Amino acid sequence: MSASANSLYIRTTNIEKDARSPEFIAGLLGIWEASVRASTDDQGNPFPILRMKRLS
């Protein structure tokens, strides 16, 4: 295993251990709730997806 792959493995296992903490889970739920509120109207209906045109 290369040094960069090894450090990635270590960081991944540390994130998995930290993911069990209530603060981490609450933070993820907060981010999820904010993204849902930003992408839906007051009744919970999703906003239409805006299509971007490539300028050429």
GROMACS elastic network, one bead per residue, 0.5 to 0.9 nm:
[ bonds ]
;  ai    aj funct       b0    kb
    1     4     6  0.82863   500
    1     5     6  0.61871   500
    1     6     6  0.61368   500
    2     5     6  0.52027   500
    2     6     6  0.60080   500
    2     7     6  0.86422   500
    3     6     6  0.50059   500
    3     7     6  0.61937   500
    3     8     6  0.85788   500
    4     7     6  0.51600   500
    4     8     6  0.61470   500
    4     9     6  0.86096   500
    5     8     6  0.50180   500
    5     9     6  0.61779   500
    5    10     6  0.86867   500
    6     9     6  0.50703   500
    6    10     6  0.62928   500
    6    11     6  0.86941   500
    7    10     6  0.50107   500
    7    11     6  0.61178   500
    7    12     6  0.84934   500
    8    11     6  0.51131   500
    8    12     6  0.60585   500
    8    13     6  0.86520   500
    9    12     6  0.50866   500
    9    13     6  0.62488   500
    9    14     6  0.86426   500
   10    13     6  0.52783   500
   10    14     6  0.62430   500
   10    15     6  0.86833   500
   11    14     6  0.51014   500
   11    15     6  0.61711   500
   11    16     6  0.86669   500
   12    15     6  0.51141   500
   12    16     6  0.62678   500
   12    17     6  0.87619   500
   13    16     6  0.50445   500
   13    17     6  0.63288   500
   13    18     6  0.86748   500
   14    17     6  0.51156   500
   14    18     6  0.61686   500
   14    19     6  0.84841   500
   15    19     6  0.59004   500
   15    20     6  0.89414   500
   16    20     6  0.70304   500
   17    20     6  0.58344   500
   17    21     6  0.78621   500
   18    21     6  0.56845   500
   18    24     6  0.70056   500
   19    22     6  0.80533   500
   19    23     6  0.86920   500
   19    24     6  0.57776   500
   19    25     6  0.66158   500
   20    23     6  0.86499   500
   20    24     6  0.72047   500
   20    25     6  0.71945   500
   21    24     6  0.54036   500
   21    25     6  0.64962   500
   21    26     6  0.87193   500
   22    25     6  0.51430   500
   22    26     6  0.59942   500
   22    27     6  0.84731   500
   23    26     6  0.50949   500
   23    27     6  0.60853   500
   23    28     6  0.86917   500
   24    27     6  0.50477   500
   24    28     6  0.62995   500
   24    29     6  0.86855   500
   25    28     6  0.51259   500
   25    29     6  0.62036   500
   25    30     6  0.85967   500
   26    29     6  0.50678   500
   26    30     6  0.61490   500
   26    31     6  0.87173   500
   27    30     6  0.50424   500
   27    31     6  0.63265   500
   27    32     6  0.86472   500
   28    31     6  0.51076   500
   28    32     6  0.61239   500
   28    33     6  0.85550   500
   29    33     6  0.60008   500
   29    34     6  0.85109   500
   30    33     6  0.51372   500
   30    34     6  0.61464   500
   30    35     6  0.86122   500
   31    34     6  0.51888   500
   31    35     6  0.62115   500
   31    36     6  0.86671   500
   32    35     6  0.51796   500
   32    36     6  0.61989   500
   32    37     6  0.86374   500
   33    36     6  0.51216   500
   33    37     6  0.61322   500
   33    38     6  0.85336   500
   34    37     6  0.51159   500
   34    38     6  0.60623   500
   34    39     6  0.86566   500
   35    38     6  0.50275   500
   35    39     6  0.62230   500
   35    40     6  0.87308   500
   36    39     6  0.52216   500
   36    40     6  0.61655   500
   36    44     6  0.85274   500
   36    46     6  0.85606   500
   37    40     6  0.54147   500
   37    41     6  0.73360   500
   37    42     6  0.83469   500
   37    44     6  0.79387   500
   38    41     6  0.79651   500
   39    44     6  0.87606   500
   39    45     6  0.84645   500
   39    46     6  0.58643   500
   39    47     6  0.58506   500
   39    48     6  0.88680   500
   40    43     6  0.76082   500
   40    44     6  0.51950   500
   40    45     6  0.52000   500
   40    47     6  0.54225   500
   41    44     6  0.53094   500
   41    45     6  0.55263   500
   41    46     6  0.64689   500
   41    47     6  0.67046   500
   42    45     6  0.74721   500
   43    46     6  0.89445   500
   46    49     6  0.85777   500
   47    50     6  0.87290   500
